[in-house]
Amino acid sequence: MNQLRFFIIILSIPLFINTALAQSDATIDNPSKPSEVTILDPSSLIESLRTAAEKGEADAQYSLGNIYQQGLGVDVSYIKAAFWYKKAADQGLAKAQNNLANLYLDGLGFKQDPEKAVEYYKKAADQNFALAQFNLGLAYKNGLGIKKDITQAINYFIKAGDQGVSDGYLNLGLMYYLGDGVQLNRSTAADWFSKAAKDKNNEADYYLGMMSEKGDGITQDYNAAIFFYTEAAENGHINAMYNLGIMYAMGIGTNPNSSQAAYWFEKAAEAGNVEAQYNIGVMYDIGGGVERNAETAVKWYIKAAEQGSVDAQYNLAVKYLDGDGITQNKGRAIYWFTKAADQGDEDAKNNLAQILKDDEYSETVK
């Protein structure tokens, strides 16, 4: 029987961060804001909203724009969304100005026009509308529709963060963490991440977990790393789930706990993390933290192999060769050994050569 491989233990670290995501105000079904229109079945109210909108009621115009932008009970129509947002925006409604700016920025319902987007972001930001302040900060940071100005970007990110848009603080943290437009300062980055984390910002929690684990800008503290990773993971952060799995599997900052490792690897695997898919496959293969199940192991190896994991490709080839957890199939074994070999895997090359040699011998003795 060929030898299977075991864990990948590399922690997941982000290679880049894309922060240029404008935020919209979409409150049409948010009952926590009594000043907004709360609609359970938006399509049933379109006619009454249109009547009010045609009479010039800005909130009704905004609500119609929101319905058409999100496709709430109707087909999505950015042209209609843009029409009604502009009606409301030109009456000074800040949330409509912000959403209209997003459409100009993305070229939805209008020809793409970053300068026009900035014009409307400014109108809303001048009314102290937090999302517009955040979006204007992004525009200044990236020089999109306006001359790049890091000082202004920082100013608007702080204003947005102070009003509860935690991504404002997060972006400040990322700027100092990466040295993006400012001098790199991991300690200052940690301060901004901490502010964002108070609002349950899972990306900020993830960075604090990573920095705590490595002692990067803050004191190394594995217990703190587990705390922040857990906060991020419980709020859906995939890399935090994977890193938690590694910490529990390796006993970093805690006693080794294969059940917890398996739990978090499977969570990350279900969300598409390729290393987690491979690792949970191994755990099902050996019965580590879960009951051994060769069929489930194969399921995860397939998912990871199809995403290019060389170790999963190798283990999957072994599974096909041995008929463990899947019907024995030498052709599929050759296929996956070849995939792994093409990525430079020496064991896969050797196994492939041996299979082909055995096949040649079989043909000779017939």
Secondary structure as UniProt FT lines:
FT   TURN            28..29
FT   TURN            31..32
FT   TURN            34..35
FT   HELIX           42..45
FT   HELIX           46..54
FT   TURN            55..56
FT   HELIX           58..70
FT   HELIX           78..89
FT   TURN            90..92
FT   HELIX           94..106
FT   HELIX           114..125
FT   TURN            126..128
FT   HELIX           130..142
FT   HELIX           150..162
FT   TURN            163..164
FT   HELIX           166..178
FT   HELIX           186..197
FT   TURN            198..200
FT   HELIX           202..214
FT   HELIX           222..234
FT   TURN            235..236
FT   HELIX           238..250
FT   HELIX           258..270
FT   TURN            271..272
FT   HELIX           274..286
FT   HELIX           294..306
FT   TURN            307..308
FT   HELIX           310..322
FT   HELIX           330..342
FT   TURN            343..344
FT   HELIX           346..365
//
